[in-house]
Amino acid sequence: MHLPPDSLFEQPQDGAEIHTGIRLGRGWHLESLSDHTDGDTGAAAAAPAWPLWSRSPRATLHVSAVHFPEPVPLRLSLQACAASPGHPVTLSISSPGHPPLTRQITGPTVLRIATPHHPAGAASSSITFELSDFASPLLLGRGTDPRQLGLGLTGLAPRWPLRARLRARLHALLAARRG
């Protein structure tokens, strides 16, 4: 089943933060979040349970302009539920300021993309993922999960350039020295 982008079920929601400055947008299974309590404080918190699965062929991640004012490399570990060596699935990724990226996926894969170029005044920008096919692991005979699954996000890691990391560390040390 494919939902139109303006469907009631596709309305924006405050997604869980899966990395500092990166939140889930539309199209993700919220069941991917496991509720747990912090052992020290006993406070309940929602944490991502990896992999995070999309619930339709289209899903988005929101990237904060405050945390990522300039594009930085982003390492994504992905898999597509319906993909196999005999059945490749096409993944398309679009992000503001970057050309669209299209890849054939047949199994777990790692992609390196850049965080978005944010328009002036934007609080965040989206990275959009689109798959050519999605399926239920139960119906495929690959598991007991009856949900329709598209893209599985198994890992995400921004790769700050060394110069930026060193500059940030130097500013922190100078600030600590002055204060």
VMD Tcl script that draws the C-alpha trace (Angstrom):
set ca {
  {0.00 0.00 0.00}
  {1.39 3.39 -0.95}
  {0.24 6.50 0.90}
  {0.21 9.88 -0.85}
  {2.62 12.41 0.71}
  {-0.26 14.61 1.94}
  {-2.13 11.71 3.62}
  {-3.35 12.11 7.19}
  {-1.09 9.18 8.10}
  {1.95 10.93 6.64}
  {1.65 14.17 8.61}
  {4.87 15.48 10.17}
  {5.57 14.33 13.68}
  {8.24 14.96 16.25}
  {10.45 11.99 15.56}
  {12.93 10.53 17.95}
  {16.45 11.87 17.85}
  {18.59 9.01 16.57}
  {21.85 10.99 16.66}
  {22.65 14.48 17.91}
  {20.91 16.80 15.45}
  {19.27 14.02 13.40}
  {15.62 13.04 13.92}
  {13.25 10.58 12.31}
  {10.83 12.26 9.91}
  {7.90 10.78 8.02}
  {7.57 7.15 7.03}
  {9.24 5.28 9.91}
  {7.73 2.56 12.09}
  {7.34 4.09 15.52}
  {7.41 0.54 16.92}
  {11.15 0.71 16.18}
  {11.44 2.76 19.37}
  {11.80 0.79 22.56}
  {10.76 2.31 25.84}
  {13.23 1.79 28.64}
  {14.12 3.41 31.91}
  {17.37 5.01 32.86}
  {18.99 2.83 35.52}
  {20.33 5.84 37.45}
  {17.29 8.09 37.49}
  {14.45 5.68 36.72}
  {13.19 8.15 34.10}
  {11.49 6.69 31.04}
  {13.08 7.45 27.72}
  {12.59 6.44 24.11}
  {15.65 5.09 22.41}
  {16.01 3.77 18.90}
  {16.04 0.02 18.55}
  {18.31 -0.71 15.61}
  {17.53 -1.35 12.86}
  {14.99 1.41 12.36}
  {12.56 0.35 9.62}
  {10.60 2.49 7.21}
  {6.92 1.64 6.90}
  {6.53 2.70 3.28}
  {8.70 3.12 0.20}
  {9.41 6.77 1.22}
  {10.92 7.96 4.51}
  {12.78 11.05 5.71}
  {15.37 12.09 8.26}
  {15.45 15.68 9.55}
  {18.91 17.21 9.99}
  {19.24 20.20 12.33}
  {20.78 23.36 10.88}
  {22.05 24.25 14.36}
  {24.06 21.02 14.71}
  {25.03 20.75 11.03}
  {25.28 24.31 9.64}
  {27.51 23.08 6.83}
  {27.41 19.69 5.09}
  {29.52 16.96 6.66}
  {30.00 13.37 5.47}
  {27.40 10.97 6.85}
  {27.99 7.21 6.92}
  {24.74 5.23 6.62}
  {24.46 1.47 7.10}
  {21.32 0.29 5.31}
  {19.41 -2.73 4.18}
  {16.17 -3.21 2.24}
  {13.68 -5.79 3.48}
  {12.64 -6.92 -0.01}
  {16.21 -7.01 -1.41}
  {18.11 -10.17 -2.21}
  {20.79 -11.10 -4.75}
  {18.04 -12.33 -7.08}
  {15.78 -9.33 -6.42}
  {17.67 -6.00 -6.29}
  {15.81 -3.00 -4.91}
  {16.45 0.54 -6.16}
  {17.19 3.13 -3.46}
  {17.03 6.84 -4.30}
  {18.29 9.47 -1.86}
  {17.63 13.19 -2.23}
  {18.84 16.04 -0.08}
  {18.88 19.84 -0.56}
  {22.00 21.08 -2.28}
  {23.15 17.66 -3.51}
  {22.45 15.71 -6.69}
  {20.08 12.74 -6.26}
  {21.80 9.42 -5.57}
  {20.44 6.09 -6.88}
  {21.82 2.66 -5.94}
  {20.78 -0.97 -6.45}
  {20.68 -2.83 -3.13}
  {20.87 -6.61 -2.86}
  {21.81 -6.87 0.82}
  {23.29 -4.82 3.67}
  {25.20 -1.84 2.32}
  {27.10 1.22 3.53}
  {26.66 4.57 1.79}
  {28.46 7.83 2.38}
  {26.43 10.95 1.67}
  {26.62 14.53 2.93}
  {24.21 16.25 5.30}
  {21.99 18.82 3.52}
  {22.83 22.37 2.47}
  {20.24 24.24 4.53}
  {18.27 27.09 2.92}
  {18.76 30.45 4.66}
  {16.79 30.59 7.89}
  {15.81 26.90 7.89}
  {15.74 25.15 11.27}
  {16.29 21.78 9.58}
  {16.34 20.07 6.20}
  {15.34 16.58 5.16}
  {17.12 13.66 3.58}
  {14.53 11.61 1.66}
  {14.88 7.90 0.97}
  {12.73 6.15 -1.66}
  {12.67 2.41 -2.35}
  {11.29 0.63 -5.39}
  {9.85 -2.20 -3.27}
  {8.93 -3.07 0.31}
  {7.59 -6.24 1.89}
  {6.70 -8.19 5.01}
  {9.42 -10.49 6.39}
  {6.65 -12.92 7.41}
  {5.29 -13.15 3.85}
  {8.80 -13.47 2.44}
  {9.54 -16.37 4.82}
  {12.45 -14.44 6.40}
  {11.07 -13.91 9.89}
  {8.00 -13.47 12.06}
  {7.51 -9.71 11.66}
  {4.16 -9.17 9.87}
  {4.74 -5.41 9.26}
  {5.43 -4.00 5.81}
  {9.09 -2.95 5.93}
  {11.05 -0.90 3.45}
  {14.44 0.49 4.37}
  {16.31 -0.66 7.46}
  {18.67 1.93 8.93}
  {21.19 -0.13 10.89}
  {23.74 2.58 11.64}
  {24.39 6.28 11.19}
  {27.59 8.21 11.89}
  {28.52 11.77 10.92}
  {32.18 12.06 9.98}
  {33.33 15.48 11.07}
  {36.39 16.63 9.12}
  {39.56 16.52 11.23}
  {40.13 20.26 10.90}
  {36.64 21.02 12.29}
  {37.10 18.58 15.18}
  {40.49 20.08 16.07}
  {39.15 23.65 15.83}
  {36.20 22.80 18.10}
  {38.52 21.13 20.63}
  {40.91 24.09 20.55}
  {38.05 26.56 21.16}
  {36.82 24.43 24.07}
  {40.29 24.32 25.62}
  {40.77 28.10 25.21}
  {37.34 28.80 26.69}
  {38.12 26.54 29.68}
  {41.45 28.27 30.19}
  {39.85 31.75 30.15}
  {36.94 30.72 32.41}
}
mol new
graphics top color blue
foreach p $ca { graphics top sphere $p radius 0.5 }
foreach p [lrange $ca 0 end-1] q [lrange $ca 1 end] { graphics top cylinder $p $q radius 0.2 }
display resetview
